[in-house]
Every structure is written in structure tokens, then in C-alpha cells.
Amino acid sequence: MTLDKHALDGIARIKSKTLPTDEFDALLLAAGYRQIGSAPAKGRRLKVWWTHDRYRRIEAIYSPDGRVAITAYHLDESR
């Protein structure tokens, strides 16, 4: 539960350790990110990838039921 530990391009710094999924997703969508895929993650959690035309890609981890965004970070790739 480290959503507050990572700065995300185009998004104001998140100060909460977690956020409800609808609130977190709304932040990404408002910044112009689009969801491009998902997969199971460790601990039955859900991993979701987001892309943007200008910003680095984001990998976000959600709770097993998909209701809470737990963490999100940029994948190391050059743009």
C-alpha cells in the first residue's frame, strides 16, 4: 500500500496510501492515460497497465477484488 510513494507523470502527487479504484482511474483518465491491459499479480491482486501519448507507461496494482488501487509506478522505458 504505497500509492503515495511514487510520483506519476501528469498527476498531482497522491497523498493517500490507497485510493478507491474509481477515484484513481478517474485521475489517470483525466490526465489522458488509457488502460491497455491487465493480468493477475502476486497475492491474487490485479495488475493493470496504462499508456499515454507523452508520459511513461504506468503499472498499477489493485486489490484482489479490484476495488482499491494499492500502488502505481512508471515502468522503466524511454519515451
C-alpha positions as CSV (number, residue, x, y, z in Angstrom):
1,M,0.0,0.0,0.0
2,T,2.3,2.6,-1.3
3,L,0.4,4.7,-3.7
4,D,1.8,7.8,-2.0
5,K,5.4,6.8,-2.6
6,H,5.5,7.2,-6.4
7,A,5.2,10.3,-8.5
8,L,3.2,9.8,-11.7
9,D,3.7,11.9,-14.8
10,G,0.8,14.3,-15.4
11,I,-0.8,13.6,-12.0
12,A,-0.6,15.7,-8.8
13,R,1.2,13.9,-6.0
14,I,-1.1,11.3,-4.4
15,K,-1.0,11.7,-0.6
16,S,-3.0,8.5,0.3
17,K,-1.5,5.1,0.6
18,T,-4.5,3.7,-1.3
19,L,-7.5,5.1,-3.3
20,P,-10.8,3.6,-4.4
21,T,-10.4,2.3,-7.9
22,D,-12.9,4.6,-9.4
23,E,-11.1,7.7,-7.9
24,F,-7.7,6.5,-9.0
25,D,-8.8,5.6,-12.5
26,A,-10.5,8.9,-12.9
27,L,-7.2,10.7,-12.1
28,L,-5.5,8.7,-14.8
29,L,-8.2,9.2,-17.4
30,A,-8.4,12.9,-16.7
31,A,-4.6,13.1,-17.4
32,G,-5.1,11.3,-20.7
33,Y,-4.0,7.8,-19.8
34,R,-5.7,4.8,-21.4
35,Q,-5.8,1.3,-20.0
36,I,-4.1,-1.2,-22.3
37,G,-4.1,-4.5,-20.5
38,S,-4.4,-6.4,-17.2
39,A,-3.1,-9.6,-15.7
40,P,-3.1,-11.4,-12.3
41,A,-0.5,-10.3,-9.9
42,K,1.2,-11.7,-6.8
43,G,-1.1,-12.3,-3.9
44,R,-4.3,-12.6,-6.1
45,R,-4.0,-8.9,-6.9
46,L,-4.7,-7.4,-10.2
47,K,-2.1,-5.7,-12.4
48,V,-3.2,-3.0,-14.9
49,W,-1.1,-1.2,-17.5
50,W,-1.9,2.3,-18.6
51,T,-0.4,4.2,-21.5
52,H,-0.2,7.9,-22.5
53,D,0.9,9.6,-25.7
54,R,3.5,11.7,-23.9
55,Y,4.1,10.2,-20.5
56,R,5.8,7.0,-19.4
57,R,3.7,3.9,-19.1
58,I,2.2,3.1,-15.7
59,E,1.7,-0.3,-14.0
60,A,-0.9,-0.2,-11.3
61,I,-1.7,-2.8,-8.7
62,Y,-5.2,-3.2,-7.4
63,S,-6.7,-5.3,-4.5
64,P,-7.9,-8.8,-5.3
65,D,-11.5,-7.6,-5.6
66,G,-10.4,-4.7,-7.9
67,R,-11.9,-2.1,-5.6
68,V,-8.8,-0.4,-4.3
69,A,-5.7,0.9,-6.1
70,I,-2.7,-0.1,-3.9
71,T,0.3,1.2,-5.8
72,A,1.3,2.6,-9.2
73,Y,4.6,3.3,-10.7
74,H,6.2,4.0,-14.1
75,L,7.8,1.2,-15.9
76,D,11.4,1.8,-16.9
77,E,11.2,2.7,-20.6
78,S,12.4,5.7,-22.6
79,R,10.0,8.0,-24.4
